[in-house]
Amino acid sequence: MTDAHKLTFYNRICRAINNLNTAITLDDEHESGLYIQKVLGESFEIPEKIASNTAAKYTRESSFGKG
């Protein structure tokens, strides 16, 4: 194994570790899946993106001012 092969192998391992560490830190399963797929390949199925309702809902939290 030449020094160039060793360097290439090292860089690929570092990239894989970084992608997996990033996947661990993300809260969104879909986004995590994208990073895992970079390591494991196209055969890894990415979870579907879950659409969340970001509209704020007004709820009365207290009866302050009611009299």
N, C-alpha and C positions, 0 to 999 in steps of 0.2 A: 504494500500500500504506500503510495507516494505521499509527500507532504500536502500536495494539492487535494488528494482524495481525503486525507484526514481533515483538512480544513473545511472541505465541502460537507463532510459528514457532521462535523462539529456545528457548523452553521445551521444545518437542517435540524439537528437535535435541539439547538437553542430556540429556533423558530417554533418547533413543535411544543416545547415547554412553555414558551411565551403565549402561544395560542391557547393552550389548555388552561394556563393560569388566568388568562383573560376570561375564558368561558366560565371559570369558577366564580369570578367576581361579579359577573353580570346577573341582574335579577330576572331579565326576560329570557325565557327558555328558547325562544326563536333565535334571538341574537347569540346566545350561548351555542346553540346548535350550528350556527354558521362558522364559528371558530373551531368547533370540534370537527366539522366536516373538512376544514382545511388540513387537519391532521390525519383523519381516518379515510378521507376520500369521498367520492360521490355516492358510494353505497350507503353511507350514513344518512338516515332519514332525519331531516330537520323538522322539529315540531312546528305546527301551524302557528302563525302569529295570532294572538288573541287580541281582538279589538276591544278596547276599553272605552267606556263612556266617560269622557272628560268634562262633560257639562256639569257645572256646579249645581247642586241641589240645595235649596233653601230649607233649613229645618230650624224650628225654634228650639233653642237649647235651654232656655230658662224662662221663668215667668217674671223676670225682672221688669218692673214698671207696670205690672198688672195690678189693678187695685180695686 
